């Protein structure tokens, strides 16, 4: 099925989080009205992964990823991995995620983070799914582990420099950009994005976090993805329609969204 010209894909949205408990249905409806046709909801732990699967089953345009966030790495036990394996085979699960490393908050010991990351990369390879990768102040370890395993997938909330972006793309991965590219004090990301290949960029909100300008400081939601697409189009000197078409094609290819 061909996508509408202005259809967008939010490749990373935590709609299962409690921030949306009061108005989740309205949030999903607003996303559709804003042209966001597909939303991928990653898990952060086992229970969040279960919620993501249920949400995907209830809404046509919502898909799920299942995984254990690095903050919860110590909970990534053999039993957890077995349940993730079961969930990964459910309809509308398109990725393993959100997985990776977070050396900013260090809420789990770094060795445990690296172990959980590797285990879930192995799981992704076993079940034949791409990954949604979290990287916060862990660039070199992320790149080293990805170079070992060579997964398919998306580097979420990209925060590196041009050299890192080029290395990520050389590994065959996609780069996701969100609200931070709209911030009035943003410099590094807006400067490097025009230099990256158009067929390796995807969009995300990471809602309820990273709300784009001019709503920064409020709760983020998928309807605001249009602001990210508009800013990326401006930075790259193309029309909104072209940016929507390209990033949607990229996201569907990266995640196998039918």
C-alpha positions as a printed NumPy array, in Angstrom:
array([[  0.   ,   0.   ,   0.   ],
       [  1.433,   3.368,  -0.984],
       [  1.702,   6.007,   1.722],
       [ -0.12 ,   9.293,   1.382],
       [  2.161,  12.119,   0.302],
       [  2.268,  13.716,   3.748],
       [  1.992,  10.566,   5.871],
       [  4.555,  10.433,   8.68 ],
       [  5.975,   7.649,  10.858],
       [  6.81 ,   8.286,  14.514],
       [  9.464,   5.612,  15.031],
       [  9.66 ,   6.076,  18.82 ],
       [  6.737,   7.065,  21.055],
       [  5.997,   5.865,  24.594],
       [  2.214,   6.003,  24.402],
       [  1.927,   3.29 ,  27.05 ],
       [  3.455,   5.567,  29.709],
       [  1.244,   6.979,  32.459],
       [  1.594,  10.503,  31.037],
       [ -1.046,   9.449,  28.492],
       [ -3.428,   7.595,  30.804],
       [ -5.96 ,  10.444,  30.876],
       [ -6.254,  11.037,  27.114],
       [ -4.475,   8.273,  25.172],
       [ -7.277,   7.831,  22.629],
       [ -7.414,  11.575,  21.942],
       [ -3.617,  11.687,  21.529],
       [ -3.76 ,   8.911,  18.922],
       [ -6.609,  10.689,  17.136],
       [ -4.667,  13.974,  17.071],
       [ -1.673,  12.159,  15.604],
       [ -3.788,  10.789,  12.77 ],
       [ -5.27 ,  14.245,  12.122],
       [ -1.726,  15.653,  11.879],
       [ -0.752,  13.073,   9.256],
       [  1.087,  10.663,  11.564],
       [ -0.137,   7.42 ,  10.061],
       [  2.131,   4.966,  11.898],
       [  3.486,   5.048,  15.476],
       [  6.024,   2.61 ,  16.937],
       [  5.775,   2.153,  20.719],
       [  8.914,   0.585,  22.253],
       [  9.016,  -1.172,  25.579],
       [ 11.239,  -0.017,  28.428],
       [ 10.92 ,  -3.167,  30.534],
       [  8.871,  -6.356,  30.478],
       [  5.599,  -4.801,  31.632],
       [  5.956,  -1.825,  29.317],
       [  6.651,  -4.232,  26.458],
       [  3.44 ,  -6.1  ,  27.242],
       [  1.531,  -2.806,  27.263],
       [  3.082,  -1.841,  23.923],
       [  1.889,  -5.101,  22.358],
       [ -1.628,  -4.629,  23.721],
       [ -1.748,  -1.063,  22.42 ],
       [ -0.638,  -2.178,  18.965],
       [ -3.342,  -4.823,  18.919],
       [ -5.976,  -2.192,  19.742],
       [ -4.979,   0.455,  17.166],
       [ -4.456,  -0.073,  13.456],
       [ -1.651,   2.465,  13.034],
       [  0.27 ,   1.554,  16.206],
       [  3.117,  -0.989,  16.204],
       [  5.191,  -2.313,  19.091],
       [  8.812,  -2.973,  19.954],
       [  9.723,  -5.087,  22.965],
       [ 12.841,  -4.791,  25.077],
       [ 14.595,  -3.762,  28.269],
       [ 15.978,  -0.209,  28.523],
       [ 19.544,   0.123,  29.902],
       [ 18.157,   1.728,  33.08 ],
       [ 16.518,  -1.653,  33.787],
       [ 19.439,  -3.813,  32.638],
       [ 19.708,  -5.729,  35.911],
       [ 16.168,  -7.02 ,  35.323],
       [ 17.198,  -8.618,  32.026],
       [ 17.221, -12.177,  33.387],
       [ 16.916, -15.425,  31.402],
       [ 13.2  , -15.458,  32.282],
       [ 12.826, -11.896,  30.988],
       [ 14.573, -12.783,  27.735],
       [ 12.315, -15.811,  27.311],
       [  9.224, -13.625,  27.7  ],
       [ 10.626, -11.042,  25.278],
       [ 11.186, -13.855,  22.798],
       [  7.527, -14.832,  23.117],
       [  6.332, -11.248,  22.792],
       [  8.57 , -10.634,  19.783],
       [  6.584, -13.212,  17.84 ],
       [  3.252, -11.477,  18.428],
       [  1.542,  -9.735,  15.497],
       [  2.574,  -6.085,  14.955],
       [  5.847,  -6.356,  16.883],
       [  8.359,  -4.797,  14.486],
       [ 11.542,  -4.421,  16.563],
       [ 13.48 ,  -5.234,  19.715],
       [ 13.79 ,  -2.068,  21.752],
       [ 14.399,   0.171,  23.453],
       [ 17.82 ,  -1.315,  24.141],
       [ 21.32 ,   0.098,  24.474],
       [ 23.562,   1.973,  26.905],
       [ 23.062,   5.017,  29.128],
       [ 26.24 ,   6.327,  30.771],
       [ 24.604,   9.654,  31.652],
       [ 22.321,   8.446,  34.409],
       [ 24.083,   5.122,  35.077],
       [ 20.984,   3.686,  36.753],
       [ 22.351,   0.192,  36.098],
       [ 26.019,  -0.836,  36.373],
       [ 27.757,  -0.47 ,  33.039],
       [ 28.784,  -4.147,  32.783],
       [ 25.125,  -5.123,  33.297],
       [ 24.071,  -2.639,  30.627],
       [ 26.534,  -4.055,  28.119],
       [ 25.476,  -7.616,  28.878],
       [ 21.764,  -6.843,  28.492],
       [ 22.45 ,  -4.971,  25.262],
       [ 24.389,  -7.875,  23.766],
       [ 21.78 , -10.401,  24.892],
       [ 18.971,  -8.445,  23.26 ],
       [ 20.967,  -7.96 ,  20.062],
       [ 21.323, -11.743,  19.967],
       [ 17.584, -12.072,  20.52 ],
       [ 16.893,  -9.664,  17.651],
       [ 19.087, -11.731,  15.348],
       [ 17.336, -14.917,  16.486],
       [ 13.821, -13.624,  15.801],
       [ 14.806, -11.681,  12.688],
       [ 13.843,  -8.198,  13.892],
       [ 15.604,  -4.816,  13.748],
       [ 16.503,  -2.919,  16.924],
       [ 15.762,   0.5  ,  18.447],
       [ 18.994,   1.636,  20.087],
       [ 19.339,   4.003,  23.06 ],
       [ 22.722,   5.758,  23.308],
       [ 23.402,   8.434,  25.883],
       [ 27.029,   9.42 ,  26.448],
       [ 28.115,   5.888,  25.484],
       [ 29.077,   6.442,  21.858],
       [ 32.275,   4.399,  21.678],
       [ 30.884,   1.356,  23.497],
       [ 27.703,   1.504,  21.405],
       [ 29.733,   1.561,  18.192],
       [ 32.009,  -1.239,  19.361],
       [ 29.106,  -3.53 ,  20.229],
       [ 27.2  ,  -2.695,  17.053],
       [ 30.332,  -3.415,  15.022],
       [ 30.429,  -6.894,  16.595],
       [ 26.799,  -7.8  ,  15.984],
       [ 25.865,  -5.771,  12.87 ],
       [ 22.11 ,  -5.539,  13.557],
       [ 19.509,  -3.829,  11.424],
       [ 17.678,  -0.919,  12.998],
       [ 17.572,   2.669,  14.172],
       [ 19.807,   4.715,  16.454],
       [ 17.219,   6.59 ,  18.506],
       [ 17.646,  10.216,  19.669],
       [ 20.943,  10.675,  17.86 ],
       [ 23.284,  12.941,  19.845],
       [ 26.696,  12.375,  18.265],
       [ 28.797,  14.338,  15.808],
       [ 29.195,  13.978,  12.046],
       [ 31.934,  11.355,  12.351],
       [ 29.734,   9.193,  14.561],
       [ 26.766,   9.616,  12.225],
       [ 28.905,   8.444,   9.327],
       [ 30.083,   5.406,  11.293],
       [ 26.514,   4.516,  12.249],
       [ 25.374,   4.772,   8.637],
       [ 28.364,   2.694,   7.487],
       [ 27.048,  -0.062,   9.782],
       [ 23.773,   0.013,   7.834],
       [ 21.716,   1.704,  10.538],
       [ 19.242,   4.57 ,  10.336],
       [ 19.456,   7.78 ,  12.383],
       [ 16.361,   9.095,  14.171],
       [ 15.875,  12.789,  14.843],
       [ 13.251,  14.455,  16.978],
       [ 12.371,  17.585,  18.911],
       [ 15.948,  18.703,  19.709],
       [ 16.547,  19.74 ,  16.088],
       [ 13.878,  22.431,  16.567],
       [ 15.438,  23.964,  19.696],
       [ 16.529,  27.546,  19.222],
       [ 19.894,  26.864,  20.884],
       [ 20.581,  23.69 ,  18.843],
       [ 23.795,  23.875,  16.829],
       [ 25.491,  20.499,  16.254],
       [ 22.552,  18.454,  14.95 ],
       [ 21.15 ,  21.122,  12.608],
       [ 24.634,  21.608,  11.159],
       [ 25.318,  17.933,  10.425],
       [ 21.914,  16.786,   9.154],
       [ 22.256,  18.295,   5.653],
       [ 25.434,  16.22 ,   5.176],
       [ 23.767,  12.852,   5.803],
       [ 22.219,  10.646,   3.118],
       [ 18.484,  11.241,   2.77 ],
       [ 17.734,   7.521,   2.737],
       [ 19.12 ,   7.016,   6.273],
       [ 17.03 ,   9.527,   8.246],
       [ 13.832,   8.795,  10.169],
       [ 11.633,  10.851,  12.495],
       [ 10.581,  10.337,  16.113],
       [  9.059,  12.176,  19.041],
       [ 10.236,  10.059,  22.025],
       [  7.064,  11.373,  23.635],
       [  6.269,  12.294,  26.344],
       [  9.867,  13.622,  26.273],
       [ 11.858,  15.973,  23.969],
       [  8.951,  18.194,  22.991],
       [  9.72 ,  20.356,  19.941],
       [  9.681,  24.142,  19.858],
       [  7.365,  26.018,  20.421],
       [  5.855,  23.533,  22.884],
       [  9.106,  22.778,  24.711],
       [  8.452,  22.271,  28.422],
       [  5.052,  20.67 ,  27.808],
       [  4.22 ,  17.002,  27.29 ],
       [  5.244,  15.777,  23.865],
       [  2.92 ,  13.723,  21.645],
       [  3.025,  12.191,  18.138],
       [  1.002,  15.019,  16.549],
       [  4.06 ,  17.257,  17.085],
       [  6.109,  15.07 ,  14.735],
       [  5.051,  17.386,  11.928],
       [  7.144,  20.172,  13.516],
       [ 10.211,  17.918,  13.396],
       [  9.561,  17.038,   9.753],
       [  9.12 ,  20.696,   8.841],
       [ 12.401,  21.665,  10.521],
       [ 14.306,  18.796,   8.9  ],
       [ 12.913,  19.791,   5.498],
       [ 14.047,  23.374,   6.112],
       [ 17.547,  22.277,   7.122],
       [ 17.924,  20.079,   4.048],
       [ 16.369,  22.552,   1.633],
       [ 13.502,  20.343,   0.449],
       [  9.727,  20.556,   0.643],
       [  7.745,  19.166,   3.532],
       [  6.074,  16.716,   1.131],
       [  9.455,  15.391,  -0.014],
       [ 10.702,  15.042,   3.565],
       [  7.519,  13.22 ,   4.601],
       [  7.794,  10.857,   1.637],
       [ 11.478,  10.085,   2.183],
       [ 11.416,   9.601,   5.963],
       [  8.255,   7.508,   5.77 ],
       [  9.776,   5.292,   3.112],
       [ 12.935,   4.97 ,   5.244],
       [ 11.015,   4.083,   8.415],
       [  8.836,   1.501,   6.716],
       [ 11.924,  -0.077,   5.15 ],
       [ 13.879,  -0.015,   8.437],
       [ 11.096,  -1.574,  10.474],
       [  9.26 ,  -3.667,   7.914],
       [  5.972,  -1.821,   8.435],
       [  3.586,  -3.223,   5.816]])
